[in-house]
Amino acid sequence: MQLKIARKIAGLTQRQLAHRAHVDPTIISGLERGTRRSASYITLVRLARALNCEPEELFPVALTDAEDSLLDDDEAHHERSETPARRR
C-alpha cells in the first residue's frame, strides 16, 4: 500500500498525518508526489506507526539495477547447475 492510499483510507489530511507522525507536512507531500525520493528510516517508521501499518507496506523496496543484475546472474548459474552435464 502506498502512503497516499493509506492516508486516504485512514481519512487523514497530509497535515493531520504529519501531526500524528511528528514529521513536517512537506515531507509527506513530497513523498506522495514523488518529488522527494527518500526519507530517514525514523520518518518512515513514524509514518507507518501513525497509519497502523509496517513501513514496508507504505514504501516497497525496489532493487537497484546492480542488485537486479546480481540476482539475474545467480538465477542463470542456478539453472545451469540443475542441467545435467553432457557426456562425451
CORJO-V988014 format. One record per residue. N is the residue number from 0. SS is DSSP state (@ for helix, = for strand, . for the rest). OMEGA is omega in radians with two decimals (none if undefined). BURIAL is # if it has 16 or more other ideal C-beta (glycine too) atoms within 10 Angstrom, else .. Layout:
[[N:SS:OMEGA:BURIAL] [N:SS:OMEGA:BURIAL]]
This chain:
[[0:.:-3.14:.] [1:.:-3.05:.] [2:@:-3.08:#] [3:@:3.13:.] [4:@:-3.13:.] [5:@:3.13:#] [6:@:-3.14:#] [7:@:3.08:.] [8:@:3.13:.] [9:.:3.13:.] [10:.:-3.09:.] [11:.:2.95:#] [12:.:3.08:.] [13:@:3.14:#] [14:@:3.12:.] [15:@:3.11:.] [16:@:3.13:#] [17:@:3.13:#] [18:@:3.13:.] [19:@:-3.05:.] [20:@:-3.11:#] [21:.:3.07:.] [22:.:3.13:#] [23:.:-3.13:.] [24:@:3.14:.] [25:@:3.08:.] [26:@:-3.14:#] [27:@:3.14:#] [28:@:-3.13:.] [29:@:3.12:.] [30:@:-3.13:#] [31:@:-3.12:#] [32:@:-3.13:.] [33:.:3.10:.] [34:.:3.03:.] [35:.:-3.03:.] [36:.:-3.13:.] [37:.:3.07:.] [38:.:3.13:#] [39:.:-3.14:.] [40:@:-3.11:.] [41:@:3.08:.] [42:@:3.13:#] [43:@:3.12:#] [44:@:3.13:.] [45:@:3.12:#] [46:@:-3.14:#] [47:@:3.13:#] [48:@:3.14:.] [49:@:3.12:#] [50:.:3.12:#] [51:.:3.07:.] [52:.:3.13:.] [53:.:3.11:.] [54:@:-3.11:#] [55:@:3.11:.] [56:@:-3.13:.] [57:@:-3.03:#] [58:.:3.13:#] [59:.:-3.12:.] [60:.:3.11:.] [61:.:3.10:.] [62:.:3.02:.] [63:.:3.11:.] [64:@:-3.13:.] [65:@:3.12:.] [66:@:3.13:.] [67:@:3.12:.] [68:@:3.11:.] [69:@:3.11:.] [70:@:3.11:.] [71:@:3.13:.] [72:@:3.14:.] [73:@:3.12:.] [74:@:3.12:.] [75:@:3.11:.] [76:@:-3.14:.] [77:@:3.12:.] [78:@:3.13:.] [79:@:-3.09:.] [80:@:3.11:.] [81:@:-3.14:.] [82:.:-3.14:.] [83:.:3.12:.] [84:.:3.10:.] [85:.:3.03:.] [86:.:3.14:.] [87:.:none:.]]
